[in-house]
Structure formats: C-alpha cells, structure tokens
Amino acid sequence: MHIHLIEDKDKQAVDALYFCSDFHHHEFLSQKDNEKEYGSYQGWNGCHELEFDDYCSYCNKKIKGVNDEQS
C-alpha cells in the first residue's frame, strides 16, 4: 500500500490518501486539480500495512488491513 501525506502550510501531516500501487498514486495526482488540492507527488512511499481495511483513492479497490476479519 502506498501513502500520500497531505500537509498544512507548516508542512505538518494532517491527512493521508491511500493507494493500492505507486502507479495509481501518480495517476490520481495527474488528474483534474488533484495535485493543486492534495499537493505534488512526494516520491515512492509504499510497502505499508493498514490496521483496518481501506480503499484505494484512485480505483476504490479494497486494501486489506491486518486486523480486519478474514473474509
């Protein structure tokens, strides 16, 4: 899982977007005004685990968390 950190004017992380791949991270930021709204690509930030299930901000594919029940 890849993470895009959203920072405030003081460069403090205030939120995050999750992606199933680095490619989707790039694609998401290249669409519409996403880069203006969420900031520019910050480099490869992958190989993370989530505690609970979440969804890719680009394709909405489920990203499995480590503590969610097995289905």
TORDRENKOL-848893 format. One record per residue (C-alpha): residue number from 1; residue in one letter; chain; x, y, z. Coordinates in nm, 2 decimals, always signed. Each point is the difference from the previous one (the first is absolute). Layout:
N
NODE pos code unit     c1     c2     c3
NODE NUM    a    A      X      Y      Z
...
//
This chain:
71
NODE pos code unit     c1     c2     c3
NODE   1    m    A  +0.00  +0.00  +0.00
NODE   2    h    A  +0.12  +0.35  -0.08
NODE   3    i    A  -0.07  +0.31  +0.20
NODE   4    h    A  -0.02  +0.37  -0.12
NODE   5    l    A  +0.03  +0.23  +0.30
NODE   6    i    A  -0.21  +0.32  +0.00
NODE   7    e    A  +0.18  +0.28  +0.17
NODE   8    d    A  -0.11  +0.34  +0.14
NODE   9    k    A  +0.19  +0.33  -0.07
NODE  10    d    A  +0.25  -0.09  +0.28
NODE  11    k    A  +0.08  -0.34  -0.18
NODE  12    q    A  -0.17  -0.20  +0.28
NODE  13    a    A  -0.19  -0.31  -0.11
NODE  14    v    A  -0.37  +0.06  +0.05
NODE  15    d    A  -0.15  -0.29  -0.21
NODE  16    a    A  +0.10  -0.27  -0.24
NODE  17    l    A  -0.12  -0.17  -0.32
NODE  18    y    A  +0.05  -0.37  -0.05
NODE  19    f    A  +0.08  -0.17  -0.33
NODE  20    c    A  +0.03  -0.36  -0.11
NODE  21    s    A  +0.31  +0.08  -0.21
NODE  22    d    A  +0.25  +0.27  -0.08
NODE  23    f    A  -0.15  +0.02  -0.35
NODE  24    h    A  -0.34  +0.09  +0.14
NODE  25    h    A  +0.16  +0.26  +0.22
NODE  26    h    A  +0.16  +0.17  -0.30
NODE  27    e    A  -0.32  -0.03  -0.21
NODE  28    f    A  -0.22  +0.14  +0.28
NODE  29    l    A  +0.22  +0.31  +0.04
NODE  30    s    A  +0.01  +0.06  -0.38
NODE  31    q    A  -0.38  +0.02  -0.04
NODE  32    k    A  -0.20  +0.32  +0.01
NODE  33    d    A  +0.11  +0.23  +0.29
NODE  34    n    A  +0.11  -0.28  +0.23
NODE  35    e    A  +0.36  +0.12  +0.02
NODE  36    k    A  -0.11  +0.35  +0.08
NODE  37    e    A  -0.24  -0.13  +0.27
NODE  38    y    A  +0.21  -0.28  +0.16
NODE  39    g    A  +0.36  +0.11  -0.08
NODE  40    s    A  +0.26  -0.13  -0.24
NODE  41    y    A  +0.13  -0.36  -0.02
NODE  42    q    A  +0.24  -0.05  +0.29
NODE  43    g    A  +0.19  -0.30  -0.13
NODE  44    w    A  -0.04  -0.37  +0.05
NODE  45    n    A  -0.17  -0.06  +0.34
NODE  46    g    A  -0.11  -0.36  -0.02
NODE  47    c    A  +0.03  -0.33  +0.18
NODE  48    h    A  -0.23  +0.11  +0.29
NODE  49    e    A  -0.27  -0.20  +0.18
NODE  50    l    A  -0.33  +0.13  +0.12
NODE  51    e    A  -0.15  -0.10  +0.33
NODE  52    f    A  -0.35  -0.02  -0.15
NODE  53    d    A  -0.14  -0.04  -0.36
NODE  54    d    A  -0.01  +0.32  -0.21
NODE  55    y    A  -0.04  +0.08  -0.37
NODE  56    c    A  +0.24  +0.13  -0.27
NODE  57    s    A  -0.07  +0.37  -0.06
NODE  58    y    A  +0.04  -0.06  -0.37
NODE  59    c    A  -0.18  -0.33  -0.09
NODE  60    n    A  -0.19  -0.06  +0.32
NODE  61    k    A  +0.14  -0.36  +0.03
NODE  62    k    A  +0.00  -0.13  +0.35
NODE  63    i    A  +0.33  +0.01  +0.18
NODE  64    k    A  +0.00  -0.27  +0.26
NODE  65    g    A  +0.09  +0.10  +0.35
NODE  66    v    A  +0.19  -0.23  +0.24
NODE  67    n    A  -0.26  +0.00  +0.28
NODE  68    d    A  -0.33  -0.03  -0.20
NODE  69    e    A  -0.17  -0.33  +0.00
NODE  70    q    A  +0.09  -0.25  -0.28
NODE  71    s    A  -0.28  -0.03  -0.26
//
